[in-house]
Amino acid sequence: MSKLTLKSVAKTLGVSTATISNAFNRPDQLSVALRQKILQACHELGYFGPNKAAQSLRKGSSGIVAVILSDSLEYMVSDPVASQFLQGVSRELERHQLHLLLFSGQATNLEAISDFVDGFICYGAPRNTGLIEQLRHSRKRVLTVDFDLAGRPSVNIDNEQAAFDSAMAVLRPKDTVAVLGLRLIDAAGSQPVGDKPMWDNQSSIAHRRLDGYQRAMQQCGLTLAADYLWHIPESNQNYAREAARAVLAMSPRPTVLLCMSDLIGLSAMREALQLGLRIPQDIRVVGFDGIEETLRYHPTLTSVWQFSDQKGEAAVRAFLNPDDTTLQLPYELRLGESS
């Protein structure tokens, strides 16, 4: 069966191509009765309107915004922080009658989608750093979230200051501190950073958080030993549990765990409690993100709340706004029972 086109359908129905186009795109140009008759006839033929890709190329707009994720689709849709962010993005796009396309940060290049989207919201530095260079040179609208790209607008919180505030809330003189970091080096498993080169330390929020922790420690007269700084490749319970278990077995055992996500913080608290440690008497734990699970778990986790759904809404509004300035959103330090 040959492919149905606007021209072939118009010929079959004995009307002009303009009449068919109006029935789908400009209903005010036809009477209600005629439009319904044409749409019904088209439906029976299996024709559902003019080619959207061709339309978007002619109009220069598709009504589709691509969100480039920092990691794989599988990982990101299961991450509670990313899920909150995407809820906010979806909600705001729907308000503007726009559509969402999710794109993996592990993809090779943007060519597959670049012609069919109005622009890109990049959520975190993509794991494939080659995508960053492609975004840098893209002619489409590009907005970054949780990292900066020169010459492009961005939406962030002050990760360094937020990490500093959270650390100052738990640190005391003579503490032994361990940092359970997130994607600090290019390594597949949880391990001490040691003398390995830092990964993407110019744009990564993890490194900004580490800067904040170290500034707070310096202000408190504390130092971070090299083997007490840990890299966790993904914010999930398995990797976090592995790191927490190893850190809690170290001598001297840490009295403070600074965790770069709430999932890491919750996993660390579970491991500490299983060892019979008291929180916060024996060990204090602080997280980062503000996920709902921290409110249901006891002891409750001290954490930086960044309200990711609101960040998603703000990202869409900034994307649609022609102003290219950087937007810095507020955060809130909520003290829980873990400090």
C-alpha positions as CSV (number, residue, x, y, z in Angstrom):
1,M,0.0,0.0,0.0
2,S,1.4,3.4,-1.0
3,K,2.0,6.0,1.6
4,L,-0.8,8.5,2.1
5,T,0.1,12.1,1.4
6,L,-1.8,15.3,1.7
7,K,-2.0,15.5,-2.1
8,S,-3.2,11.9,-2.6
9,V,-5.8,12.1,0.1
10,A,-7.2,15.4,-1.4
11,K,-7.4,13.7,-4.8
12,T,-9.3,10.7,-3.3
13,L,-11.8,12.9,-1.5
14,G,-12.1,15.3,-4.4
15,V,-11.2,18.4,-2.5
16,S,-8.2,20.8,-2.4
17,T,-5.0,20.2,-0.4
18,A,-5.8,23.5,1.4
19,T,-9.1,22.1,2.6
20,I,-7.5,19.0,4.0
21,S,-4.8,21.1,5.7
22,N,-7.4,23.5,7.2
23,A,-9.4,20.6,8.6
24,F,-6.4,19.6,10.7
25,N,-4.6,22.9,11.4
26,R,-7.1,25.8,10.9
27,P,-10.6,24.6,11.8
28,D,-11.9,28.1,11.9
29,Q,-11.5,28.2,8.1
30,L,-14.2,25.5,7.6
31,S,-17.8,24.9,8.7
32,V,-18.1,22.4,11.5
33,A,-20.0,20.0,9.3
34,L,-17.5,20.1,6.5
35,R,-14.6,19.7,8.9
36,Q,-16.1,16.7,10.6
37,K,-16.9,15.1,7.2
38,I,-13.3,15.5,6.0
39,L,-11.8,14.3,9.3
40,Q,-14.1,11.2,9.3
41,A,-13.2,10.4,5.7
42,C,-9.5,10.8,6.4
43,H,-9.8,8.5,9.4
44,E,-11.4,5.8,7.3
45,L,-8.5,6.1,4.8
46,G,-6.0,5.9,7.7
47,Y,-4.7,9.4,7.2
48,F,-4.1,11.4,10.4
49,G,-2.8,14.7,9.2
50,P,0.1,16.4,7.4
51,N,3.6,15.2,8.1
52,K,4.6,16.8,11.4
53,A,8.4,16.6,10.7
54,A,7.9,18.5,7.4
55,Q,5.6,21.0,9.2
56,S,8.2,21.7,11.9
57,L,10.9,22.2,9.3
58,R,8.7,24.7,7.4
59,K,7.6,26.5,10.6
60,G,11.0,26.4,12.3
61,S,9.3,25.0,15.5
62,S,8.2,21.5,16.5
63,G,6.9,22.2,19.9
64,I,9.3,19.6,21.3
65,V,12.0,20.3,23.9
66,A,14.7,17.7,24.4
67,V,16.0,17.1,28.0
68,I,19.5,15.6,27.8
69,L,20.1,13.6,30.9
70,S,23.4,13.2,32.6
71,D,23.3,9.4,32.4
72,S,21.4,6.5,30.9
73,L,17.6,6.7,30.7
74,E,17.3,3.6,32.9
75,Y,19.3,5.1,35.7
76,M,17.8,8.6,35.5
77,V,14.2,7.6,35.5
78,S,14.8,5.5,38.6
79,D,16.6,8.3,40.4
80,P,14.2,10.1,42.8
81,V,15.9,13.5,42.3
82,A,15.8,13.3,38.5
83,S,12.2,12.1,38.7
84,Q,11.3,15.1,40.7
85,F,13.0,17.4,38.2
86,L,11.3,15.7,35.2
87,Q,7.9,16.1,36.9
88,G,8.5,19.8,37.1
89,V,9.7,20.0,33.5
90,S,6.7,18.0,32.3
91,R,4.2,20.1,34.3
92,E,5.6,23.4,32.9
93,L,5.8,22.2,29.4
94,E,2.2,21.1,29.5
95,R,1.2,24.6,30.6
96,H,2.7,25.9,27.4
97,Q,1.3,23.0,25.3
98,L,4.8,21.8,24.5
99,H,6.2,18.3,24.4
100,L,9.1,16.5,26.1
101,L,11.7,14.2,24.6
102,L,14.2,12.5,26.9
103,F,17.7,11.8,25.6
104,S,20.4,9.7,27.2
105,G,23.6,11.4,28.3
106,Q,25.5,8.3,27.1
107,A,24.3,8.7,23.5
108,T,27.0,9.2,20.8
109,N,25.7,12.5,19.3
110,L,22.7,14.8,18.9
111,E,22.2,14.3,15.2
112,A,19.3,11.9,15.6
113,I,17.1,14.5,17.2
114,S,18.6,17.9,16.5
115,D,16.5,18.7,13.5
116,F,13.2,17.8,15.3
117,V,13.4,19.7,18.6
118,D,13.3,23.4,19.4
119,G,16.2,23.2,21.7
120,F,17.9,21.4,24.6
121,I,17.6,21.5,28.4
122,C,20.7,19.7,29.6
123,Y,20.2,18.2,33.1
124,G,23.7,17.7,34.6
125,A,26.9,17.2,32.7
126,P,26.4,14.3,30.3
127,R,28.5,11.2,30.9
128,N,29.5,11.3,27.3
129,T,31.4,14.6,27.5
130,G,31.4,14.8,23.7
131,L,27.8,15.9,23.9
132,I,28.9,19.0,25.8
133,E,31.0,20.1,22.8
134,Q,28.1,19.5,20.5
135,L,25.8,21.6,22.7
136,R,28.4,24.4,22.8
137,H,28.2,24.7,19.0
138,S,24.5,24.0,18.5
139,R,22.4,26.6,16.8
140,K,19.4,25.6,18.9
141,R,18.4,27.1,22.2
142,V,20.5,25.4,25.0
143,L,20.0,25.8,28.7
144,T,22.0,23.9,31.3
145,V,20.9,22.8,34.7
146,D,23.4,21.9,37.5
147,F,26.4,22.8,35.4
148,D,27.6,25.7,33.4
149,L,28.3,26.0,29.7
150,A,30.0,29.2,28.6
151,G,27.7,31.5,26.6
152,R,24.6,29.6,27.5
153,P,22.0,30.3,30.2
154,S,21.8,28.0,33.2
155,V,19.7,27.2,36.3
156,N,21.5,26.1,39.4
157,I,21.6,26.4,43.2
158,D,24.8,27.4,44.9
159,N,26.1,23.9,45.4
160,E,29.4,25.0,47.1
161,Q,27.6,27.2,49.6
162,A,24.9,24.7,50.3
163,A,27.5,22.0,50.9
164,F,29.4,24.4,53.2
165,D,26.3,25.2,55.2
166,S,25.4,21.5,55.6
167,A,28.9,20.6,56.8
168,M,29.0,23.4,59.3
169,A,25.8,22.1,60.8
170,V,27.5,18.8,61.8
171,L,31.2,19.4,62.2
172,R,32.9,19.7,65.6
173,P,36.5,20.1,66.7
174,K,38.5,16.8,66.5
175,D,36.0,15.1,64.2
176,T,37.2,12.4,61.8
177,V,35.4,13.2,58.5
178,A,34.7,11.0,55.5
179,V,33.2,12.2,52.3
180,L,31.0,9.9,50.2
181,G,31.3,11.7,46.9
182,L,29.4,11.2,43.6
183,R,31.2,10.7,40.3
184,L,34.4,12.3,41.4
185,I,36.7,10.2,39.2
186,D,36.4,8.1,36.0
187,A,35.8,4.7,37.7
188,A,33.1,2.1,37.5
189,G,33.0,1.0,41.1
190,S,33.0,2.6,44.6
191,Q,36.5,3.3,45.8
192,P,38.8,5.8,47.5
193,V,39.8,8.7,45.2
194,G,43.4,8.5,46.3
195,D,45.7,10.1,43.8
196,K,43.5,9.4,40.7
197,P,42.7,12.4,38.5
198,M,39.4,14.2,39.2
199,W,36.7,13.8,36.5
200,D,35.3,16.9,34.8
201,N,36.1,19.1,37.8
202,Q,35.3,22.3,35.9
203,S,31.5,21.7,35.4
204,S,30.6,19.0,37.9
205,I,28.3,19.9,40.8
206,A,30.0,17.1,42.8
207,H,33.3,19.0,42.8
208,R,31.5,22.2,43.8
209,R,30.0,20.3,46.8
210,L,33.4,18.9,47.6
211,D,34.8,22.5,47.6
212,G,32.1,23.5,50.1
213,Y,32.9,20.6,52.4
214,Q,36.6,21.3,52.3
215,R,36.0,25.0,53.0
216,A,33.9,24.1,56.0
217,M,36.5,21.7,57.3
218,Q,39.3,24.2,56.9
219,Q,37.2,26.7,58.9
220,C,36.8,24.2,61.6
221,G,40.5,23.3,61.6
222,L,40.0,19.8,60.2
223,T,41.6,18.1,57.2
224,L,40.3,15.4,54.9
225,A,42.6,12.4,54.7
226,A,43.1,11.1,51.1
227,D,41.7,7.6,51.9
228,Y,38.6,9.1,53.5
229,L,37.4,10.7,50.3
230,W,35.3,8.2,48.3
231,H,34.0,8.0,44.8
232,I,30.6,6.5,44.2
233,P,29.8,6.1,40.5
234,E,26.0,6.4,40.8
235,S,23.6,7.5,43.4
236,N,22.1,4.1,44.2
237,Q,21.9,2.0,47.3
238,N,24.2,-0.8,46.2
239,Y,27.2,1.4,45.4
240,A,26.5,3.5,48.4
241,R,26.2,0.6,50.8
242,E,29.5,-0.8,49.5
243,A,31.3,2.5,50.1
244,A,29.7,3.1,53.5
245,R,30.6,-0.4,54.7
246,A,34.2,0.1,53.8
247,V,34.4,3.6,55.3
248,L,32.8,2.5,58.6
249,A,35.4,-0.3,58.9
250,M,38.3,2.2,58.7
251,S,40.4,3.1,61.8
252,P,39.9,5.6,63.1
253,R,36.2,5.3,62.3
254,P,34.7,8.5,61.0
255,T,32.5,10.5,63.3
256,V,31.0,12.5,60.4
257,L,29.8,11.3,57.0
258,L,29.3,14.0,54.4
259,C,27.2,12.4,51.7
260,M,26.6,14.0,48.3
261,S,23.1,12.6,47.9
262,D,20.3,11.6,50.2
263,L,20.3,8.1,48.8
264,I,24.0,7.8,49.8
265,G,23.2,9.3,53.2
266,L,20.3,6.9,53.9
267,S,22.4,3.9,52.9
268,A,25.2,5.0,55.1
269,M,22.8,5.3,58.1
270,R,21.5,1.8,57.5
271,E,25.0,0.4,57.6
272,A,25.9,2.4,60.7
273,L,22.8,1.2,62.5
274,Q,23.4,-2.4,61.5
275,L,26.9,-2.1,63.1
276,G,25.2,-1.0,66.4
277,L,26.3,2.6,66.0
278,R,24.1,5.3,67.5
279,I,23.1,8.3,65.3
280,P,24.0,11.0,66.1
281,Q,25.9,10.1,69.3
282,D,28.5,7.9,67.6
283,I,28.3,9.2,64.0
284,R,26.6,12.2,62.3
285,V,25.4,12.0,58.8
286,V,24.4,14.7,56.3
287,G,22.8,14.3,52.8
288,F,22.0,16.4,49.9
289,D,18.9,16.8,47.6
290,G,15.8,16.7,49.8
291,I,13.9,13.5,48.7
292,E,10.7,12.5,50.4
293,E,12.2,9.2,51.7
294,T,14.3,11.2,54.2
295,L,11.1,12.2,56.0
296,R,9.9,8.6,56.4
297,Y,13.2,7.2,57.6
298,H,14.2,7.3,61.3
299,P,16.5,8.9,62.3
300,T,15.5,11.6,59.8
301,L,18.4,12.9,57.7
302,T,19.9,16.3,57.8
303,S,20.0,17.5,54.2
304,V,20.1,20.3,51.7
305,W,16.6,20.6,50.1
306,Q,16.9,21.9,46.5
307,F,13.2,21.3,45.5
308,S,14.0,19.6,42.2
309,D,10.4,19.8,40.9
310,Q,10.5,23.5,41.2
311,K,13.9,23.5,39.6
312,G,12.4,21.7,36.6
313,E,9.6,24.3,36.3
314,A,12.1,27.1,36.5
315,A,14.3,25.5,33.9
316,V,11.4,25.4,31.3
317,R,10.5,29.0,32.1
318,A,14.2,30.1,31.6
319,F,14.4,28.1,28.4
320,L,11.4,29.9,27.0
321,N,12.6,33.3,28.1
322,P,14.9,34.9,25.6
323,D,17.0,36.4,28.4
324,D,20.3,34.4,28.7
325,T,21.2,35.2,32.3
326,T,22.1,32.6,34.8
327,L,19.3,31.8,37.4
328,Q,20.4,30.8,40.9
329,L,17.6,29.2,42.9
330,P,17.2,29.1,46.7
331,Y,17.8,26.0,48.8
332,E,17.0,25.1,52.3
333,L,19.1,23.3,55.0
334,R,16.8,21.1,57.0
335,L,18.2,19.7,60.2
336,G,17.2,16.1,61.0
337,E,17.9,13.7,63.8
338,S,21.1,12.5,62.1
339,S,23.1,15.6,63.2
